[in-house]
């Protein structure tokens, strides 16, 4: 498609074309990824290895899926059942405590 044809298209036609292009990009990427994985598997097999042996996928899966709990670092001053590890977004009770002039160090376990 040449530039002049694109310039003559309506907004609706351009949006439809962009949607079609985005869909085709995703399809082509999946096809190329599949071909690349097959090629890598074949190369690994020539060496007597699996693809997982080469790229260490098992180690990544184990590490990511370990789900280790982190010990709480902060505790609510009155309700000791409310705790926070200090990771992620602050719980509402921590935000409220801080907004009233409290210091985070005062909640440390």
C-alpha positions as CSV (number, residue, x, y, z in Angstrom):
1,X,0.0,0.0,0.0
2,X,1.5,3.3,-1.0
3,X,1.5,6.5,1.0
4,X,-1.1,8.3,-1.1
5,X,-3.7,5.6,-0.6
6,X,-3.2,5.8,3.1
7,X,-3.6,9.6,3.1
8,X,-6.9,9.3,1.2
9,X,-8.4,6.8,3.7
10,X,-11.0,7.9,6.2
11,X,-10.4,7.7,9.9
12,X,-12.6,4.6,10.2
13,X,-10.7,2.9,7.4
14,X,-7.3,3.8,9.1
15,X,-8.5,2.5,12.5
16,X,-9.7,-0.7,10.8
17,X,-6.4,-1.0,9.0
18,X,-4.4,-0.5,12.2
19,X,-6.4,-3.2,14.0
20,X,-5.8,-5.6,11.1
21,X,-2.1,-4.7,11.2
22,X,-1.8,-5.2,14.9
23,X,-3.5,-8.6,14.6
24,X,-1.2,-9.7,11.9
25,X,1.9,-8.5,13.9
26,X,0.8,-10.8,16.8
27,X,0.2,-13.7,14.4
28,X,3.6,-13.3,12.7
29,X,5.4,-13.0,16.1
30,X,3.8,-16.2,17.3
31,X,4.7,-18.0,14.1
32,X,8.3,-16.8,14.3
33,X,8.6,-17.7,17.9
34,X,7.3,-21.2,17.2
35,X,9.8,-21.6,14.4
36,X,12.6,-20.3,16.6
37,X,11.8,-22.6,19.5
38,X,11.7,-25.6,17.0
39,X,15.1,-24.6,15.7
40,X,16.6,-24.2,19.1
41,X,15.1,-27.6,20.2
42,X,16.7,-29.2,17.1
43,X,20.1,-27.6,17.9
44,X,19.9,-28.7,21.5
45,X,18.9,-32.3,20.5
46,X,22.0,-32.5,18.3
47,X,24.0,-32.0,21.4
48,X,21.9,-34.5,23.4
49,X,20.3,-31.8,25.4
50,X,16.7,-30.5,25.9
51,X,15.9,-26.9,25.4
52,X,15.2,-26.7,29.2
53,X,18.8,-27.9,29.8
54,X,20.2,-25.2,27.6
55,X,18.2,-22.2,28.9
56,X,17.6,-23.4,32.5
57,X,13.8,-23.1,32.4
58,X,13.4,-25.4,35.3
59,X,15.5,-23.2,37.6
60,X,13.4,-20.2,36.6
61,X,10.1,-22.0,37.2
62,X,11.2,-23.2,40.6
63,X,12.5,-19.8,41.7
64,X,9.4,-18.0,40.5
65,X,6.9,-20.4,41.8
66,X,8.4,-21.0,45.2
67,X,6.0,-18.7,46.9
68,X,8.1,-18.2,50.0
69,X,6.3,-16.2,52.7
70,X,8.0,-13.1,54.0
71,X,7.9,-12.4,57.7
72,X,5.9,-9.3,58.8
73,X,7.9,-6.3,59.6
74,X,5.1,-4.0,60.9
75,X,2.2,-4.5,63.2
76,X,-0.9,-2.5,64.0
77,X,-0.5,-0.9,67.5
78,X,-4.0,-2.0,68.8
79,X,-5.0,-5.0,66.5
80,X,-2.0,-7.3,66.5
81,X,-3.6,-9.5,63.8
82,X,-3.0,-6.7,61.3
83,X,0.6,-7.0,60.0
84,X,2.5,-5.8,56.9
85,X,5.7,-7.2,55.4
86,X,6.8,-3.7,54.2
87,X,6.5,-4.9,50.6
88,X,4.0,-3.6,48.1
89,X,1.4,-1.0,48.7
90,X,0.9,0.2,52.3
91,X,-2.2,-1.2,53.9
92,X,-4.9,1.4,54.8
93,X,-4.2,1.1,58.5
94,X,-0.6,2.0,57.9
95,X,-1.6,5.0,55.7
96,X,-4.1,6.1,58.3
97,X,-1.5,5.8,61.1
98,X,1.0,7.9,59.0
99,X,-1.5,10.5,58.1
100,X,-2.2,11.1,61.8
101,X,1.5,12.0,62.3
102,X,2.7,8.5,63.3
103,X,6.1,7.2,62.2
104,X,6.6,4.0,60.4
105,X,9.3,3.0,62.8
106,X,6.7,3.0,65.6
107,X,5.0,0.0,64.0
108,X,8.2,-2.1,63.6
109,X,7.9,-5.6,65.1
